[in-house]
Each structure stands twice: as C-alpha cells, then as structure tokens.
Amino acid sequence: MITDRTELTRELLTVLRELSGLRPATPVTRSWVPWDADVMAVDIDDHAVEIRVVALTLPLEPVLRDAASALAPSLNDSSWRDTRLRLVVTDVDRGALDSLHVPGDADHTNGS
C-alpha cells in the first residue's frame, strides 16, 4: 500500500504517461530542471487528488473516463483510496483539434 505522497505522485504519473490522449500539464521551461517537472501537475491532499492534464485527442469525455479508470487502481492501493480524483484539463493540444476537421468545412476558426 502506498502511504507517501511522493510515491503516489510517481505512480500516478507512470500510469498517465502510458495513456494515449493526455499528458501532464507542466509549465514550459527554457532550461533543464534537475527533477521531474511533471510532478507539478499533481496535487495530493486529504480531500482530493488533482491531476492537471493537456488533452491530446478529442472528444474529452471518453479520454477522461478511460484515464480515471486507469488511475483508480493506484488510488485504491493507497492511503487516498477514499479521496476524490479530479482530472483538470488545462489545455487542448493543437493536434487534437485536427481530428475535428470535417471535409468540406472552411479551414478557419469560428468568428474569423
């Protein structure tokens, strides 16, 4: 059983990195950092486990549902098994929008 926040963070990131459609939302840095910057996407407290993600594919609902199902076993095997898991989509990768292109549609954004 996982009882340490750092260990749970590592476990959740390992699972998240194996999923298609999402990646940890981390700040862009211009320099190399001597630690795993992806840990900045995970917050764990007594009430919630929050993971901020960037969507790489759409639609969001099935991607988030699959992610929650994949992450649940890590929480269930931890001291946070009764804690709420919250996935927060902070951004959508431009490549995800390409999947929405409908043949024959004008190639522009709404309002332009």
ZAVEX-634023 format. One record per atom (N, C-alpha, C, O): residue in one letter; x, y negated, z negated. Coordinates in steps of 0.02 Angstrom, whole numbers, padded with zeros to 5 digits, always signed. Example, Ala and Ser with C-alpha at 12.3 -4.5 7.8 and 13.67 -1.06 7.14 Angstrom:
A+00660+00284-00390;A+00615+00225-00390;A+00660+00165-00390;A+00712+00166-00423;S+00642+00112-00354;S+00684+00053-00357;S+00645-00002-00394;S+00670-00057-00402;
This chain:
M+00042+00059+00000;M+00000+00000+00000;M+00044-00062+00000;M+00094-00067-00037;I+00025-00110+00042;I+00062-00173+00047;I+00037-00220-00008;I-00023-00233-00014;T+00084-00245-00048;T+00065-00291-00102;T+00100-00359-00096;T+00087-00404-00135;D+00145-00366-00048;D+00184-00426-00039;D+00160-00465+00022;D+00149-00435+00075;R+00150-00531+00015;R+00126-00572+00071;R+00174-00570+00131;R+00152-00568+00188;T+00238-00571+00118;T+00287-00570+00172;T+00282-00504+00211;T+00284-00504+00272;E+00275-00450+00176;E+00269-00385+00208;E+00203-00381+00249;E+00203-00355+00304;L+00149-00406+00221;L+00085-00405+00257;L+00090-00450+00320;L+00065-00431+00373;T+00122-00507+00313;T+00131-00551+00371;T+00168-00514+00426;T+00148-00517+00484;R+00223-00481+00409;R+00261-00443+00459;R+00218-00389+00492;R+00220-00381+00553;E+00180-00354+00452;E+00137-00300+00478;E+00084-00328+00525;E+00073-00301+00579;L+00051-00382+00506;L+00000-00412+00549;L+00030-00437+00615;L+00000-00429+00667;L+00089-00468+00611;L+00121-00492+00672;L+00142-00434+00717;L+00138-00439+00779;T+00163-00379+00688;T+00181-00320+00728;T+00120-00295+00767;T+00125-00281+00826;V+00064-00291+00733;V+00002-00269+00767;V-00018-00320+00820;V-00034-00300+00876;L-00018-00383+00803;L-00039-00435+00850;L+00005-00435+00913;L-00021-00445+00968;R+00069-00425+00905;R+00114-00426+00963;R+00102-00367+01010;R+00122-00370+01068;E+00071-00315+00986;E+00056-00256+01028;E-00009-00264+01067;E-00023-00225+01112;L-00048-00315+01049;L-00113-00326+01082;L-00104-00367+01145;L-00061-00411+01148;S-00145-00353+01194;S-00145-00397+01253;S-00200-00448+01242;S-00251-00434+01210;G-00190-00507+01268;G-00242-00557+01265;G-00231-00612+01213;G-00264-00664+01217;L-00187-00600+01164;L-00173-00650+01112;L-00099-00652+01096;L-00063-00602+01106;R-00077-00709+01071;R-00010-00714+01044;R-00013-00761+00984;R-00059-00802+00980;P+00034-00754+00938;P+00034-00801+00880;P+00042-00873+00904;P+00081-00887+00950;A+00006-00918+00873;A+00011-00989+00889;A+00065-01019+00845;A+00056-01027+00784;T+00120-01035+00875;T+00176-01065+00838;T+00196-01130+00872;T+00186-01138+00932;P+00224-01175+00834;P+00246-01238+00864;P+00303-01227+00913;P+00344-01182+00905;V+00305-01269+00963;V+00359-01267+01012;V+00419-01302+00980;V+00414-01358+00957;T+00475-01267+00980;T+00536-01297+00953;T+00587-01303+01009;T+00590-01260+01053;R+00626-01354+01006;R+00678-01363+01057;R+00744-01330+01037;R+00792-01328+01075;S+00745-01304+00977;S+00806-01271+00955;S+00790-01203+00926;S+00732-01189+00908;W+00838-01163+00921;W+00832-01096+00894;W+00824-01102+00818;W+00860-01141+00786;V+00779-01063+00790;V+00772-01062+00717;V+00797-00995+00692;V+00787-00944+00726;P+00828-00993+00634;P+00859-00931+00610;P+00810-00882+00578;P+00832-00838+00541;W+00745-00890+00591;W+00695-00846+00563;W+00639-00838+00614;W+00638-00874+00664;D+00594-00793+00602;D+00539-00779+00647;D+00487-00835+00642;D+00449-00838+00594;A+00485-00879+00691;A+00439-00936+00690;A+00366-00914+00693;A+00322-00952+00673;D+00352-00853+00716;D+00283-00829+00719;D+00250-00825+00650;D+00189-00825+00644;V+00291-00820+00597;V+00261-00817+00529;V+00222-00881+00514;V+00180-00881+00469;M+00236-00934+00550;M+00199-00997+00539;M+00126-00992+00562;M+00086-01036+00546;A+00110-00939+00599;A+00042-00930+00623;A-00002-00893+00573;A-00062-00885+00584;V+00027-00870+00518;V-00010-00828+00470;V-00011-00862+00402;V+00041-00883+00376;D-00071-00869+00373;D-00079-00893+00305;D-00118-00841+00265;D-00169-00815+00288;I-00092-00824+00207;I-00124-00774+00164;I-00133-00805+00095;I-00085-00828+00064;D-00196-00804+00072;D-00209-00823+00003;D-00259-00773-00026;D-00275-00723+00005;D-00285-00787-00085;D-00330-00740-00118;D-00398-00737-00086;D-00436-00690-00099;H-00416-00785-00044;H-00483-00789-00016;H-00486-00772+00058;H-00539-00751+00083;A-00431-00780+00094;A-00433-00768+00166;A-00363-00754+00193;A-00312-00777+00166;V-00362-00716+00247;V-00302-00706+00287;V-00318-00739+00353;V-00363-00717+00390;E-00282-00792+00369;E-00294-00830+00430;E-00236-00821+00477;E-00178-00829+00458;I-00252-00804+00540;I-00201-00797+00592;I-00221-00843+00649;I-00275-00835+00678;R-00177-00890+00664;R-00189-00936+00720;R-00159-00905+00783;R-00102-00883+00783;V-00199-00905+00836;V-00179-00871+00898;V-00191-00916+00958;V-00230-00963+00956;V-00157-00898+01012;V-00168-00928+01078;V-00199-00873+01120;V-00172-00818+01124;A-00255-00889+01153;A-00288-00840+01196;A-00252-00837+01263;A-00239-00889+01295;L-00235-00777+01284;L-00202-00766+01348;L-00249-00741+01401;L-00235-00744+01461;T-00307-00716+01379;T-00359-00692+01425;T-00427-00713+01400;T-00436-00728+01341;L-00475-00715+01445;L-00544-00732+01429;L-00588-00676+01456;L-00567-00640+01501;P-00647-00667+01430;P-00682-00705+01379;P-00655-00690+01309;P-00626-00637+01297;L-00666-00737+01264;L-00638-00732+01197;L-00670-00679+01154;L-00635-00644+01117;E-00735-00672+01157;E-00770-00627+01111;E-00742-00556+01110;E-00726-00531+01055;P-00733-00522+01166;P-00706-00454+01162;P-00632-00452+01141;P-00610-00405+01108;V-00595-00503+01160;V-00524-00506+01140;V-00518-00512+01064;V-00478-00478+01033;L-00558-00557+01035;L-00555-00567+00962;L-00584-00507+00925;L-00558-00488+00872;R-00636-00476+00951;R-00664-00416+00920;R-00612-00360+00918;R-00604-00326+00867;D-00579-00349+00975;D-00527-00296+00978;D-00469-00312+00930;D-00443-00267+00898;A-00450-00375+00926;A-00396-00395+00881;A-00415-00383+00809;A-00375-00356+00770;A-00475-00402+00790;A-00498-00392+00721;A-00499-00317+00704;A-00479-00298+00649;S-00521-00276+00751;S-00522-00203+00740;S-00451-00175+00732;S-00439-00131+00691;A-00405-00201+00771;A-00336-00177+00768;A-00300-00200+00705;A-00258-00164+00678;L-00317-00260+00681;L-00285-00288+00621;L-00314-00261+00556;L-00280-00260+00505;A-00377-00239+00557;A-00411-00216+00497;A-00374-00161+00458;A-00371-00166+00397;P-00346-00110+00490;P-00311-00059+00451;P-00252-00086+00410;P-00238-00061+00356;S-00219-00137+00436;S-00164-00166+00397;S-00190-00199+00334;S-00160-00194+00281;L-00246-00233+00340;L-00276-00264+00280;L-00304-00212+00233;L-00297-00218+00172;N-00335-00160+00260;N-00364-00107+00218;N-00311-00070+00178;N-00326-00042+00125;D-00249-00070+00202;D-00195-00037+00167;D-00153-00088+00128;D-00093-00081+00121;S-00187-00140+00102;S-00151-00192+00066;S-00193-00216+00007;S-00250-00196-00002;S-00162-00258-00033;S-00197-00289-00089;S-00251-00338-00065;S-00291-00362-00106;W-00253-00353-00001;W-00301-00400+00028;W-00357-00365+00065;W-00388-00394+00110;R-00371-00303+00048;R-00422-00264+00084;R-00492-00295+00080;R-00532-00285+00125;D-00506-00331+00027;D-00572-00363+00020;D-00572-00437+00040;D-00621-00472+00029;T-00518-00459+00069;T-00511-00529+00089;T-00535-00538+00161;T-00528-00494+00203;R-00563-00595+00174;R-00590-00611+00240;R-00533-00623+00290;R-00486-00659+00275;L-00538-00592+00349;L-00492-00603+00403;L-00522-00656+00449;L-00579-00651+00471;R-00482-00708+00462;R-00505-00762+00506;R-00454-00770+00562;R-00396-00785+00550;L-00477-00761+00624;L-00436-00773+00683;L-00456-00841+00711;L-00515-00852+00728;V-00409-00886+00716;V-00422-00954+00739;V-00387-00964+00806;V-00325-00961+00809;V-00425-00976+00858;V-00396-00989+00923;V-00379-01063+00927;V-00422-01106+00928;T-00314-01076+00929;T-00291-01146+00930;T-00282-01172+01001;T-00279-01233+01011;D-00276-01127+01049;D-00264-01149+01118;D-00282-01091+01165;D-00284-01033+01144;V-00293-01108+01227;V-00304-01059+01280;V-00248-01070+01330;V-00240-01125+01357;D-00211-01017+01344;D-00157-01020+01392;D-00186-01034+01462;D-00239-01009+01480;R-00151-01075+01500;R-00175-01093+01567;R-00188-01031+01610;R-00235-01030+01649;G-00147-00980+01602;G-00156-00918+01640;G-00223-00885+01627;G-00250-00850+01670;A-00250-00894+01567;A-00315-00865+01550;A-00370-00896+01592;A-00420-00863+01608;L-00362-00959+01609;L-00413-00994+01649;L-00414-00969+01721;L-00466-00974+01754;D-00359-00942+01745;D-00357-00916+01813;D-00407-00860+01823;D-00433-00850+01878;S-00421-00823+01770;S-00468-00767+01775;S-00540-00791+01784;S-00584-00752+01801;L-00552-00855+01773;L-00619-00883+01779;L-00634-00909+01849;L-00691-00928+01864;H-00583-00912+01892;H-00592-00939+01959;H-00642-00897+01998;H-00636-00836+02003;V-00692-00930+02025;V-00743-00897+02065;V-00730-00914+02138;V-00726-00973+02155;P-00725-00863+02181;P-00714-00878+02252;P-00767-00926+02279;P-00827-00917+02266;G-00745-00976+02316;G-00791-01024+02345;G-00801-01086+02302;G-00827-01136+02325;D-00781-01082+02238;D-00786-01141+02194;D-00733-01191+02212;D-00679-01174+02236;A-00748-01254+02201;A-00698-01306+02211;A-00642-01295+02160;A-00656-01278+02102;D-00581-01305+02180;D-00524-01294+02136;D-00509-01358+02097;D-00459-01392+02111;H-00552-01374+02048;H-00542-01433+02007;H-00578-01423+01940;H-00620-01378+01933;T-00563-01465+01893;T-00595-01460+01828;T-00659-01501+01829;T-00668-01545+01871;N-00704-01487+01783;N-00766-01524+01778;N-00751-01598+01765;N-00707-01614+01726;G-00788-01640+01797;G-00780-01712+01785;G-00728-01746+01827;G-00721-01807+01823;S-00692-01709+01868;S-00641-01742+01909;S-00665-01752+01980;S-00628-01780+02021;
